[in-house]
Each structure stands twice: as structure tokens, then as C-alpha cells.
Amino acid sequence: MQRNCDEDSQLGAGSSSSSKVQRVGKACARDALAAALHEACAQAGVSPRQIVRTCAGITGSARSEIAEVMRDLVISIVGGQVEIVGDVDIAFEDSFGTEPGVIVIAGTGSIAYGRNAKGETARVGGWGYPVSDEGSGQWIGAEAVRATLRSQDAGQTTELLQELIEKIGATDFQNFIVRLNANPAVDFATLFPVVLSASEKGNAVATEILRRAGGELAGMAGIVIERLFKKQPVSVATHGGVIASSAVVRGSFGKEITGRCPQSALLDREVDPARGALERARREFKATSA
């Protein structure tokens, strides 16, 4: 999502397909960025070259090579100064602005990030699946496969296994195994809706996986809180499709985090990362113009 604004109001918005360069490549990433930016600019009645400051929240921008590629792509489309930050930074911006807090994001991947009143920051997770991203869509999908394969080994072919086989597009169990071990690897995050649906229909295995996902996310947040805030009060925001979609994940997360960190307070508001990028660009523009 791209937003176009002046000092006081939003003038336009645009959206397009994925611009994650690691996944789609430079050409497709630029096309996606350009489509969204041109849509936002058309609504605003301005040219992309009239933009004086851009903030882009990019997955993987902690890697300098990714940040540089994306900066070059954005600069090729818009005028003015360009700031490349992480996608977690703009979500945090919308949640807390310049104030302290902790945000937990769980979508395809997962991460917990915080900043205290001293400006000290900490992060937990977000290192990529399969070595990290506990509680994410990827993790939930993989855990569902593991659980159903254990049941299969015990001689129990479950309805959940059949649904996972169909979702992957396999013809039967043997083809399912082949696809699981293929290169490139299966995108386990695509299995999250199957687990969510099964839980909503009363499947105990799926529900337990979602409950554990909430606990994993709470554990990540707890580490950040303990590192930055000790016993001090802290606000905690959440964002991402896993948390937004699953009442089980939200309930488990809330119970676990308040039990582990009773000084924490969960924020009940929608987080809009695009709005966070807009506000960050606006704030930095005012600072440099002062």
C-alpha cells in the first residue's frame, strides 16, 4: 500500500502486487512499486517526481544489499529524498510514533520489536523460516503438517491431513510427501487458512497449534519487554494476518503475555503500516524544513 499526503492530510492511496525483491525480482518489484505509486499520485493530482520525501517500509531492509536495491528502485520512480526502513519500523511508527512500546507482528513470518524511553531497541525473531518465525503462518502450517504426519504414522488418516493434501495440490499422500520435499520448498504459510478453518470447525489438533502459536508470540514479546522495560509499564501492539484472523491466537497471546509480564497493557487498535510510513515521512520532512 502506498500513501500520498501533504503536511496535514492524505491525498491519495494505491496498492499493487508484491514488491518483495527477494521473491519477485527487481523488474517485477519496480513494476509493483510504480503501479501503486502512480495510483496514489493520480488520486492526489501530482506527478511522482513532485514528491519531496518518501519513506518505504521494506521486508529485509536490515540487509544492506536489499536496502540499496529498493532505494534505487524507489528513486527511479519518485523525486525528493528517499528513506528505506524495515516494515516493522513503520508498523511501530503507527502504533507508538516516537513513544516507547512493543509491537508483535505475525503474518507469513513473525517478529517482536520494542523501543524504550531511552531510545534503546530490541528485537526477537524475524530471522526467517525455518530457523525462526515462531507463531507465524509459516510455523503454523509446518506444525500442522508435522502433527498430521505423526497421526498418519500411528495409522490415523485425519480429515485435517486430507485438507492439507488438497491445499498443496497433491494427488494423494505419496505425492504430498514428494511436494513437501521438493525444491523450491512448500510455502507453509498458504496452509494457515486450512488450520484456521479446521479449528473453527472444532478440530482439536488445529486449535492446539493456534494456541501454541499465541504462546510463542507472547514468549517473543516477553523477551523484548524484559530486556527493555524490566518491571516498568509497557504498551503492546499486535499486527498481522495470523493475529487478526484467529481468536484462539489472540486469546492465547493475551493470556500468556499478561501472565508473564503483568505490567504490560495490550492496545486494542488496528495498526496501519502504510499510515506509519506516511507519518514518518511527514515528521522527517518537517524536521528538515524547520
Backbone bond lengths (Angstrom), bond angles and torsions (degrees), N, CA, C in turn:
res aa  C-N    CA-C-N  psi(-1)  N-CA   C-N-CA  omega(-1)  CA-C   N-CA-C  phi
1 M - - - 1.459 - - 1.526 109.55 -
2 Q 1.332 116.31 133.17 1.459 122.21 177.45 1.523 108.82 -115.86
3 R 1.328 116.75 140.05 1.456 121.98 177.71 1.519 109.28 -121.68
4 N 1.338 116.95 143.38 1.452 122.99 177.48 1.512 107.08 -123.65
5 C 1.337 117.33 130.59 1.460 119.62 -175.83 1.527 111.06 -147.35
6 D 1.348 114.47 167.19 1.454 119.95 167.25 1.525 107.03 -106.39
7 E 1.342 117.66 -157.61 1.463 119.99 -176.22 1.521 113.24 -67.54
8 D 1.336 117.76 -21.92 1.453 119.52 -170.43 1.523 115.47 -123.54
9 S 1.316 119.32 -21.72 1.462 119.56 -171.98 1.525 111.64 -147.82
10 Q 1.326 114.79 161.02 1.453 120.64 174.84 1.524 108.86 -82.44
11 L 1.320 115.91 133.32 1.455 121.35 -177.71 1.524 112.97 -104.12
12 G 1.325 117.28 -26.49 1.452 119.97 -177.94 1.510 111.34 -168.06
13 A 1.339 116.75 162.05 1.462 122.27 178.13 1.518 108.72 -143.89
14 G 1.323 116.05 149.41 1.457 120.96 179.10 1.513 110.91 -145.99
15 S 1.315 116.89 152.14 1.463 120.86 178.70 1.521 109.33 -138.96
16 S 1.324 115.14 158.84 1.454 119.97 -179.16 1.521 108.21 -156.91
17 S 1.317 116.92 -168.62 1.455 122.33 178.37 1.526 110.18 -76.65
18 S 1.328 116.52 -177.61 1.463 121.42 -176.24 1.521 112.06 -61.31
19 S 1.335 114.92 137.91 1.462 120.68 173.60 1.531 110.66 -114.16
20 K 1.342 116.48 20.70 1.461 120.86 178.52 1.520 108.72 -72.28
21 V 1.331 115.86 103.26 1.458 120.75 -170.59 1.527 112.00 -63.01
22 Q 1.336 117.53 -30.00 1.457 120.22 179.37 1.530 111.16 -64.19
23 R 1.330 116.06 -26.06 1.459 120.27 -176.57 1.524 112.91 -98.95
24 V 1.330 116.77 -42.20 1.470 119.74 -171.21 1.520 113.58 -105.60
25 G 1.337 118.35 -11.52 1.457 121.06 -178.84 1.520 112.34 88.02
26 K 1.346 115.39 165.67 1.467 120.88 -174.25 1.523 112.73 -62.96
27 A 1.310 116.97 -46.47 1.468 120.07 -174.33 1.518 111.36 -62.63
28 C 1.333 116.56 -47.53 1.466 120.12 -179.37 1.530 111.05 -68.41
29 A 1.344 116.11 -36.08 1.461 119.44 178.23 1.523 110.71 -62.79
30 R 1.335 116.57 -43.27 1.465 119.80 179.24 1.524 111.03 -65.29
31 D 1.333 116.89 -41.56 1.465 119.81 179.45 1.525 111.09 -61.20
32 A 1.341 116.35 -41.51 1.467 120.16 -179.76 1.524 111.11 -66.60
33 L 1.341 116.38 -44.14 1.455 120.55 177.64 1.528 111.09 -61.07
34 A 1.313 115.80 -46.26 1.465 120.30 -177.98 1.521 111.31 -62.62
35 A 1.336 116.93 -40.85 1.467 120.05 -179.25 1.516 111.34 -62.55
36 A 1.333 116.30 -45.64 1.463 119.71 -179.05 1.527 111.37 -68.31
37 L 1.334 116.76 -42.21 1.463 120.29 -179.70 1.523 111.79 -65.58
38 H 1.325 117.43 -41.19 1.461 120.11 179.98 1.527 111.07 -67.22
39 E 1.331 116.84 -34.77 1.465 119.84 176.64 1.526 110.68 -64.64
40 A 1.346 116.26 -45.58 1.462 120.21 179.18 1.525 110.98 -63.51
41 C 1.333 116.65 -41.54 1.470 120.49 -178.97 1.527 111.71 -69.11
42 A 1.339 116.72 -36.03 1.464 119.54 177.94 1.524 110.50 -62.99
43 Q 1.325 116.94 -41.33 1.464 120.31 177.48 1.523 111.06 -65.20
44 A 1.340 115.65 -35.57 1.462 120.10 -178.06 1.520 112.64 -81.02
45 G 1.337 116.65 -16.74 1.457 120.15 -178.31 1.511 113.45 74.58
46 V 1.349 116.51 33.21 1.463 120.67 179.12 1.528 109.14 -131.62
47 S 1.316 115.86 164.06 1.459 121.68 173.89 1.529 109.05 -89.42
48 P 1.339 118.83 145.14 1.465 120.08 175.25 1.525 112.72 -53.36
49 R 1.333 117.31 -29.81 1.455 120.38 -179.09 1.523 112.18 -74.76
50 Q 1.330 117.61 -11.35 1.465 121.02 176.60 1.528 112.48 -84.98
51 I 1.317 116.82 -10.09 1.467 120.47 179.04 1.525 109.11 -67.18
52 V 1.338 116.52 131.99 1.461 119.88 -176.09 1.529 113.17 -100.40
53 R 1.337 117.90 -20.26 1.464 119.48 176.56 1.522 109.36 -153.03
54 T 1.327 116.37 134.28 1.460 122.55 179.73 1.520 109.56 -127.58
55 C 1.324 116.06 134.63 1.462 121.76 170.95 1.524 106.72 -116.90
56 A 1.325 116.63 124.36 1.463 121.70 -179.72 1.519 109.52 -119.54
57 G 1.326 116.18 123.11 1.465 121.57 175.81 1.514 109.50 -91.91
58 I 1.322 117.13 114.32 1.459 122.50 -170.52 1.522 111.09 -121.72
59 T 1.324 116.46 128.79 1.460 120.71 172.85 1.526 109.87 -63.26
60 G 1.323 116.23 130.32 1.462 120.41 178.08 1.508 114.75 85.52
61 S 1.347 117.47 8.26 1.467 119.52 -175.89 1.526 113.11 -69.83
62 A 1.338 117.88 -10.55 1.464 119.54 174.63 1.528 110.95 -65.16
63 R 1.322 116.03 -21.77 1.475 120.56 174.50 1.521 107.64 -84.81
64 S 1.314 116.74 120.56 1.464 121.36 -173.66 1.519 112.65 -58.38
65 E 1.348 117.02 -35.23 1.464 118.51 -178.57 1.523 111.75 -67.69
66 I 1.342 116.80 -35.16 1.472 120.61 177.09 1.523 109.94 -69.85
67 A 1.337 116.55 -44.54 1.464 120.76 -179.99 1.523 111.49 -59.92
68 E 1.320 116.96 -41.10 1.467 120.43 -178.59 1.528 111.65 -68.73
69 V 1.319 116.22 -41.41 1.464 119.35 177.95 1.522 110.55 -61.45
70 M 1.320 116.55 -46.08 1.464 119.98 -178.07 1.519 111.49 -68.64
71 R 1.329 117.37 -35.76 1.472 119.58 176.72 1.532 109.99 -62.29
72 D 1.322 115.99 -43.82 1.471 119.43 179.13 1.526 111.38 -62.57
73 L 1.329 116.38 -39.87 1.461 120.11 179.51 1.521 111.26 -64.83
74 V 1.331 116.63 -44.80 1.472 120.05 -179.09 1.524 110.43 -66.76
75 I 1.343 117.15 -42.17 1.465 121.44 179.79 1.529 111.16 -61.92
76 S 1.323 116.99 -30.38 1.459 119.80 179.20 1.524 112.79 -71.07
77 I 1.344 116.63 -10.95 1.467 120.51 -176.54 1.521 111.80 -110.56
78 V 1.344 117.55 -41.42 1.464 121.15 -173.20 1.524 110.87 -113.54
79 G 1.323 115.38 163.97 1.460 121.34 172.95 1.516 110.46 -94.63
80 G 1.328 116.72 179.98 1.454 121.49 174.14 1.510 114.24 76.50
81 Q 1.337 115.46 -168.27 1.458 122.13 -178.00 1.523 110.59 -81.25
82 V 1.330 115.64 144.80 1.464 121.56 -179.29 1.521 109.07 -124.74
83 E 1.316 115.45 128.80 1.470 121.56 175.95 1.525 108.30 -116.27
84 I 1.328 116.64 126.06 1.459 122.31 176.61 1.525 108.51 -106.09
85 V 1.319 116.35 121.84 1.463 121.39 178.26 1.529 108.07 -130.12
86 G 1.324 116.75 175.69 1.453 120.68 178.40 1.517 112.02 -76.13
87 D 1.329 116.78 155.67 1.458 119.36 177.28 1.524 111.74 -64.10
88 V 1.339 116.52 -28.34 1.463 118.76 176.77 1.528 111.31 -69.19
89 D 1.339 116.99 -29.62 1.472 120.87 -179.50 1.526 111.62 -65.20
90 I 1.335 117.10 -40.78 1.460 118.58 -177.90 1.530 111.16 -76.93
91 A 1.341 117.19 -29.27 1.467 119.60 173.84 1.525 109.72 -67.44
92 F 1.329 116.44 -41.09 1.469 120.65 177.12 1.526 110.11 -63.96
93 E 1.319 116.90 -40.97 1.463 121.63 179.21 1.515 111.24 -57.71
94 D 1.326 117.32 -45.13 1.460 119.56 -179.78 1.520 111.41 -68.74
95 S 1.320 117.10 -29.89 1.462 121.03 -178.95 1.519 112.89 -77.09
96 F 1.346 116.49 -42.76 1.455 120.06 -169.35 1.525 115.20 -130.45
97 G 1.326 118.26 -11.23 1.458 119.12 -175.90 1.511 110.53 61.94
98 T 1.325 116.58 -123.32 1.463 120.91 178.60 1.526 112.15 -97.39
99 E 1.338 117.02 5.27 1.467 121.03 -178.78 1.533 110.99 -86.59
100 P 1.336 117.38 162.95 1.468 120.20 178.33 1.527 112.11 -73.87
101 G 1.314 115.99 160.03 1.450 121.06 177.40 1.513 111.07 166.28
102 V 1.323 115.27 -178.81 1.466 122.60 177.97 1.520 107.93 -134.33
103 I 1.330 116.55 136.42 1.460 120.88 175.35 1.520 109.62 -123.60
104 V 1.316 115.25 139.91 1.464 122.32 175.98 1.521 107.48 -118.22
105 I 1.330 116.55 125.14 1.464 122.22 -179.09 1.520 108.21 -116.29
106 A 1.321 115.96 129.01 1.462 121.14 177.79 1.519 109.34 -137.45
107 G 1.322 114.90 103.23 1.456 122.11 174.55 1.512 106.81 -128.91
108 T 1.327 117.01 -122.67 1.461 120.63 172.96 1.524 109.69 -58.98
109 G 1.335 116.24 -43.86 1.462 122.93 173.93 1.523 109.63 -113.99
110 S 1.325 116.79 -169.71 1.465 120.43 178.55 1.518 110.39 -148.96
111 I 1.327 114.88 153.45 1.458 121.45 178.28 1.525 108.95 -162.26
112 A 1.320 117.05 149.23 1.456 123.18 170.02 1.521 107.39 -120.06
113 Y 1.323 115.99 136.50 1.469 120.69 -175.10 1.518 108.32 -143.47
114 G 1.329 116.21 142.05 1.457 119.63 179.01 1.513 113.11 -146.80
115 R 1.328 114.95 160.70 1.466 122.04 175.00 1.524 106.88 -142.66
116 N 1.341 116.52 133.50 1.463 119.69 179.95 1.524 111.18 -99.11
117 A 1.329 116.16 -176.45 1.462 121.47 -175.55 1.530 112.09 -66.26
118 K 1.328 117.32 -21.46 1.463 120.80 177.94 1.528 112.25 -83.74
119 G 1.319 116.73 -4.14 1.451 120.43 -177.23 1.517 113.78 86.26
120 E 1.329 117.05 4.43 1.457 121.14 177.58 1.525 109.39 -74.88
121 T 1.318 116.97 141.24 1.456 121.31 -178.20 1.525 111.15 -123.05
122 A 1.319 115.02 159.08 1.466 121.35 175.71 1.517 108.28 -152.97
123 R 1.315 115.56 149.05 1.464 121.31 176.02 1.514 109.52 -135.19
124 V 1.310 115.62 151.19 1.458 122.01 174.79 1.524 107.34 -134.63
125 G 1.325 116.50 130.98 1.459 120.85 178.58 1.513 112.52 81.34
126 G 1.322 114.48 -165.21 1.452 119.96 -178.79 1.506 113.98 77.05
127 W 1.326 117.00 18.72 1.460 120.15 -177.05 1.521 112.23 -90.48
128 G 1.324 116.93 0.73 1.453 120.63 177.23 1.515 113.53 97.72
129 Y 1.333 114.48 141.77 1.453 120.68 177.64 1.529 109.15 -78.18
130 P 1.345 120.63 142.07 1.452 128.79 10.39 1.519 116.02 -96.55
131 V 1.339 119.17 4.67 1.467 119.90 -176.06 1.517 112.23 -83.44
132 S 1.329 118.61 -11.90 1.451 121.99 -174.82 1.530 108.88 -150.75
133 D 1.333 116.97 -152.60 1.469 123.59 174.62 1.527 113.77 64.36
134 E 1.337 116.76 36.80 1.454 120.39 176.29 1.531 110.75 -60.07
135 G 1.315 116.35 142.50 1.454 121.21 178.86 1.511 114.75 80.88
136 S 1.324 117.26 -0.67 1.464 122.11 -177.64 1.527 111.18 -85.42
137 G 1.331 116.07 175.79 1.450 120.37 174.42 1.517 112.23 -60.40
138 Q 1.338 116.00 -39.78 1.467 120.07 176.37 1.523 110.80 -60.09
139 W 1.319 116.33 -47.40 1.466 122.13 -177.64 1.517 110.40 -63.93
140 I 1.324 117.25 -44.43 1.467 121.23 -179.27 1.520 110.69 -62.63
141 G 1.340 117.26 -44.88 1.453 120.36 178.69 1.513 112.46 -60.93
142 A 1.336 116.18 -44.04 1.462 120.44 -179.59 1.526 111.39 -66.89
143 E 1.335 116.94 -39.65 1.462 120.31 178.28 1.521 111.45 -64.31
144 A 1.319 116.59 -36.08 1.464 120.05 177.70 1.522 110.68 -65.23
145 V 1.329 117.03 -41.69 1.463 120.57 177.56 1.525 109.93 -62.82
146 R 1.331 117.12 -45.26 1.469 120.25 -179.51 1.526 110.84 -60.11
147 A 1.335 116.48 -44.76 1.463 120.50 -177.51 1.523 111.45 -64.24
148 T 1.322 116.82 -42.09 1.461 119.59 -178.70 1.527 111.91 -72.16
149 L 1.322 117.00 -31.90 1.459 119.33 176.12 1.527 111.22 -68.31
150 R 1.338 116.91 -35.39 1.474 119.48 175.22 1.524 110.26 -62.56
151 S 1.344 114.86 -42.21 1.465 118.86 178.45 1.517 110.81 -63.61
152 Q 1.329 116.73 -39.91 1.463 121.25 178.32 1.525 110.17 -62.29
153 D 1.333 116.38 -41.68 1.468 120.37 178.60 1.526 111.27 -62.73
154 A 1.340 115.26 -29.91 1.471 120.05 179.70 1.523 112.04 -85.01
155 G 1.337 116.00 4.42 1.453 119.97 178.24 1.510 114.73 87.12
156 Q 1.341 117.02 18.13 1.461 121.88 -178.28 1.526 109.60 -118.10
157 T 1.308 117.15 109.13 1.463 121.45 175.59 1.528 107.87 -90.32
158 T 1.321 116.04 110.47 1.463 120.92 -172.92 1.515 111.75 -93.15
159 E 1.324 115.07 159.99 1.463 120.81 176.14 1.526 110.39 -63.63
160 L 1.335 117.06 -36.60 1.457 120.86 179.18 1.526 110.49 -61.54
161 L 1.338 117.47 -40.99 1.464 120.56 178.01 1.520 110.03 -60.90
162 Q 1.305 118.34 -44.32 1.457 121.55 179.39 1.527 111.38 -60.57
163 E 1.325 116.04 -39.21 1.467 120.06 179.61 1.532 111.15 -68.32
164 L 1.313 117.14 -37.04 1.466 120.62 177.35 1.528 110.77 -67.69
165 I 1.331 116.20 -39.83 1.472 120.44 177.22 1.518 109.97 -59.47
166 E 1.326 116.85 -45.50 1.463 121.30 -179.61 1.528 111.54 -65.49
167 K 1.334 116.91 -39.73 1.459 120.58 -178.42 1.514 111.87 -63.62
168 I 1.308 116.69 -40.49 1.464 120.81 179.27 1.528 111.01 -71.51
169 G 1.325 116.07 -21.55 1.460 119.64 -179.52 1.514 113.10 90.94
170 A 1.342 115.94 19.29 1.456 120.46 179.14 1.527 110.26 -79.47
171 T 1.316 115.88 153.43 1.465 120.42 -178.83 1.525 112.10 -84.82
172 D 1.332 117.04 -28.96 1.460 121.62 179.11 1.530 108.40 -161.90
173 F 1.328 116.39 -174.97 1.465 119.94 -176.00 1.526 111.87 -61.95
174 Q 1.313 117.83 -43.63 1.461 120.14 -178.71 1.529 111.29 -63.68
175 N 1.318 116.35 -40.95 1.463 120.06 177.07 1.528 110.81 -66.84
176 F 1.328 116.46 -32.39 1.468 122.61 175.52 1.523 109.88 -59.43
177 I 1.310 116.94 -46.79 1.468 121.79 179.98 1.520 110.43 -63.92
178 V 1.314 117.52 -41.98 1.465 121.05 177.57 1.515 110.46 -59.02
179 R 1.327 116.44 -45.63 1.461 120.55 -178.36 1.528 111.67 -67.26
180 L 1.326 117.13 -35.83 1.457 120.31 178.33 1.523 111.93 -62.61
181 N 1.323 116.14 -31.07 1.464 120.85 -176.54 1.521 113.35 -102.89
182 A 1.333 116.11 12.65 1.460 120.22 -178.04 1.522 110.68 -77.84
183 N 1.312 115.63 165.99 1.464 123.27 174.81 1.534 107.71 -124.82
184 P 1.354 119.05 117.28 1.460 127.45 9.84 1.528 113.12 -72.46
185 A 1.323 114.65 160.54 1.455 121.26 -176.00 1.524 111.21 -69.86
186 V 1.310 115.43 157.56 1.465 122.11 175.05 1.525 109.65 -63.02
187 D 1.325 116.65 139.79 1.458 121.48 173.13 1.527 107.40 -83.69
188 F 1.320 116.18 93.18 1.461 121.01 -174.58 1.531 112.76 -62.80
189 A 1.322 116.83 -22.63 1.468 119.47 179.30 1.522 111.68 -62.18
190 T 1.331 117.43 -26.46 1.463 120.23 179.19 1.523 111.64 -68.46
191 L 1.330 117.16 -13.68 1.461 121.47 179.20 1.521 112.86 -88.69
192 F 1.331 117.13 -10.71 1.466 120.22 -179.42 1.533 112.58 -55.68
193 P 1.348 119.97 -44.95 1.474 118.71 179.28 1.530 113.14 -59.33
194 V 1.339 117.93 -31.85 1.460 121.29 177.77 1.520 110.23 -65.75
195 V 1.330 116.33 -44.23 1.467 121.26 179.32 1.532 109.95 -65.13
196 L 1.319 116.53 -42.68 1.461 120.96 179.91 1.525 110.63 -61.59
197 S 1.324 116.55 -46.79 1.459 121.01 179.84 1.529 111.55 -62.94
198 A 1.336 116.29 -41.97 1.461 120.01 179.67 1.521 111.18 -62.76
199 S 1.326 116.23 -40.86 1.466 120.22 178.33 1.521 111.15 -63.04
200 E 1.325 115.84 -42.74 1.466 119.99 -179.47 1.519 112.05 -65.21
201 K 1.360 116.36 -22.73 1.462 120.86 177.58 1.532 111.88 -92.06
202 G 1.343 116.20 4.59 1.451 119.81 174.46 1.511 116.14 98.67
203 N 1.344 118.50 10.92 1.453 120.37 179.04 1.523 110.12 -71.60
204 A 1.324 116.72 118.48 1.461 121.53 -174.24 1.519 112.42 -67.81
205 V 1.342 117.16 -36.24 1.465 120.56 -179.90 1.518 110.21 -64.70
206 A 1.341 116.71 -46.96 1.459 120.73 179.82 1.519 111.11 -62.57
207 T 1.316 116.68 -41.84 1.465 120.75 179.96 1.519 111.26 -63.61
208 E 1.318 117.13 -39.89 1.463 120.76 179.40 1.522 110.87 -66.42
209 I 1.324 117.87 -36.94 1.466 120.65 177.52 1.520 110.12 -64.14
210 L 1.326 117.90 -42.80 1.463 121.49 178.90 1.528 110.74 -66.16
211 R 1.325 116.22 -38.53 1.473 119.62 177.46 1.527 110.26 -62.34
212 R 1.315 116.20 -43.39 1.459 120.25 178.46 1.530 111.39 -65.25
213 A 1.330 116.60 -35.22 1.470 119.89 177.81 1.523 110.21 -60.40
214 G 1.332 116.62 -44.34 1.464 119.64 177.03 1.516 112.01 -60.32
215 G 1.328 116.13 -39.12 1.459 120.13 177.73 1.518 112.77 -65.80
216 E 1.326 116.88 -39.48 1.466 120.67 177.51 1.527 110.56 -62.68
217 L 1.320 116.90 -43.78 1.467 120.81 179.88 1.525 111.16 -65.02
218 A 1.326 115.98 -39.34 1.468 119.96 177.72 1.528 110.66 -65.08
219 G 1.331 116.67 -37.39 1.453 119.94 177.64 1.515 112.15 -63.03
220 M 1.331 116.39 -39.42 1.465 120.74 177.01 1.518 110.71 -63.51
221 A 1.345 115.56 -47.36 1.464 119.67 179.49 1.517 110.97 -62.08
222 G 1.335 116.67 -38.57 1.450 120.74 -179.20 1.517 112.86 -61.67
223 I 1.322 116.70 -38.56 1.466 120.19 177.92 1.522 110.70 -63.79
224 V 1.343 116.62 -44.30 1.467 120.20 178.42 1.524 110.69 -61.67
225 I 1.318 116.82 -43.97 1.468 121.14 -179.98 1.521 110.62 -61.98
226 E 1.315 117.06 -44.99 1.455 120.57 -178.86 1.525 111.71 -65.92
227 R 1.308 117.60 -33.41 1.465 120.43 179.59 1.525 112.36 -73.71
228 L 1.316 116.98 -38.10 1.464 120.38 -171.62 1.520 115.21 -102.65
229 F 1.337 117.28 -29.35 1.463 118.82 -169.15 1.523 113.97 -120.45
230 K 1.330 117.35 -13.44 1.465 120.83 -178.41 1.530 109.46 52.30
231 K 1.343 117.61 -115.52 1.469 121.32 -179.19 1.530 112.45 -101.22
232 Q 1.330 117.13 7.17 1.458 120.10 -178.32 1.528 111.25 -74.66
233 P 1.336 118.03 149.15 1.465 120.92 176.14 1.525 110.75 -60.45
234 V 1.314 116.03 145.08 1.462 120.27 -179.07 1.523 109.54 -150.54
235 S 1.324 115.83 140.89 1.458 121.63 175.47 1.522 108.91 -92.53
236 V 1.335 115.78 141.50 1.465 121.78 -177.95 1.524 109.06 -124.80
237 A 1.330 116.56 123.79 1.464 122.61 176.71 1.516 109.39 -106.69
238 T 1.323 116.02 154.08 1.456 121.05 177.16 1.522 109.74 -128.47
239 H 1.328 115.38 152.39 1.465 120.35 -179.47 1.514 109.27 -156.00
240 G 1.318 116.76 152.84 1.456 121.72 174.93 1.513 112.97 118.70
241 G 1.328 115.30 155.55 1.447 121.48 -173.65 1.505 114.90 -62.89
242 V 1.336 118.56 -33.05 1.457 120.63 -179.34 1.519 110.62 -64.99
243 I 1.325 116.58 -48.93 1.465 120.79 -179.15 1.525 110.59 -68.90
244 A 1.324 116.42 -41.71 1.462 119.76 -177.85 1.524 112.10 -66.36
245 S 1.323 117.06 -33.38 1.468 120.95 -173.04 1.517 114.03 -85.84
246 S 1.315 117.53 -27.25 1.463 120.01 -170.20 1.523 113.13 -114.34
247 A 1.321 116.37 114.19 1.461 120.86 175.18 1.523 110.52 -65.21
248 V 1.335 117.26 -30.74 1.464 120.56 179.11 1.522 110.20 -66.15
249 V 1.341 117.23 -45.46 1.468 120.45 178.25 1.524 109.87 -62.08
250 R 1.330 117.14 -46.85 1.467 120.24 -179.56 1.522 111.65 -60.51
251 G 1.324 116.29 -44.31 1.463 119.53 -179.31 1.506 112.49 -64.76
252 S 1.323 116.53 -43.45 1.458 121.19 179.09 1.526 110.67 -64.86
253 F 1.344 116.13 -43.22 1.464 120.34 179.10 1.525 110.48 -60.05
254 G 1.340 116.37 -49.01 1.462 120.21 -178.06 1.512 112.31 -61.24
255 K 1.330 117.30 -43.39 1.466 120.98 -179.92 1.517 111.19 -64.73
256 E 1.337 116.58 -44.26 1.460 120.64 -176.62 1.530 111.91 -69.38
257 I 1.337 117.48 -41.68 1.459 119.09 -175.43 1.520 111.23 -72.64
258 T 1.326 117.92 -37.43 1.468 119.15 178.26 1.520 111.23 -71.35
259 G 1.334 116.59 -30.27 1.459 119.29 176.15 1.514 112.00 -71.20
260 R 1.325 115.88 -39.66 1.456 120.43 -178.52 1.521 111.84 -79.35
261 C 1.316 116.82 -38.83 1.470 122.15 -177.05 1.526 109.01 -130.47
262 P 1.321 117.97 80.32 1.471 120.46 -176.19 1.522 113.74 -62.91
263 Q 1.338 117.45 -15.28 1.463 120.28 178.33 1.524 112.19 -80.49
264 S 1.333 117.24 -4.48 1.461 120.59 -177.81 1.529 110.91 -86.10
265 A 1.344 115.53 149.90 1.460 122.23 177.80 1.521 108.15 -130.33
266 L 1.324 116.79 122.25 1.458 121.08 -178.52 1.522 110.32 -78.44
267 L 1.333 115.98 132.06 1.454 121.05 177.04 1.521 109.67 -84.37
268 D 1.319 116.77 130.80 1.459 121.59 179.95 1.523 108.74 -104.17
269 R 1.334 115.89 74.58 1.454 120.94 178.48 1.516 109.60 -152.32
270 E 1.326 115.52 151.25 1.457 120.52 179.12 1.524 110.17 -75.41
271 V 1.305 116.28 135.28 1.460 122.06 177.97 1.524 108.40 -98.12
272 D 1.334 116.10 131.17 1.464 122.29 -179.65 1.531 108.54 -121.58
273 P 1.343 118.69 97.06 1.457 120.74 -177.66 1.526 113.58 -58.78
274 A 1.341 117.73 -36.64 1.466 119.97 179.58 1.529 110.03 -62.09
275 R 1.305 116.48 -39.82 1.458 120.43 176.50 1.525 110.41 -64.96
276 G 1.330 116.34 -35.85 1.459 120.16 177.31 1.514 111.78 -64.12
277 A 1.346 117.13 -40.98 1.464 120.55 177.67 1.518 110.34 -63.78
278 L 1.321 115.97 -41.47 1.459 120.88 178.83 1.528 110.97 -60.59
279 E 1.330 116.18 -46.80 1.463 120.31 -178.70 1.523 111.64 -65.86
280 R 1.323 116.44 -36.64 1.469 119.52 178.79 1.517 110.19 -66.85
281 A 1.336 117.34 -44.03 1.461 120.59 178.10 1.520 110.82 -62.33
282 R 1.331 116.27 -41.00 1.462 120.83 -179.86 1.525 110.80 -64.81
283 R 1.344 116.99 -43.01 1.462 120.84 -179.42 1.516 111.30 -64.18
284 E 1.339 116.34 -44.51 1.461 120.05 -179.31 1.526 111.53 -67.76
285 F 1.342 116.51 -33.39 1.467 120.67 177.56 1.527 110.14 -64.16
286 K 1.325 116.01 -44.14 1.472 119.65 179.51 1.527 110.81 -65.21
287 A 1.354 115.31 -37.17 1.470 118.74 -179.02 1.531 111.42 -65.62
288 T 1.330 116.84 -41.45 1.453 120.06 -177.82 1.522 111.74 -78.75
289 S 1.332 117.21 -18.91 1.460 120.73 -179.86 1.528 112.96 -89.55
290 A 1.344 114.94 -14.16 1.476 119.34 -176.19 1.538 111.32 -68.97
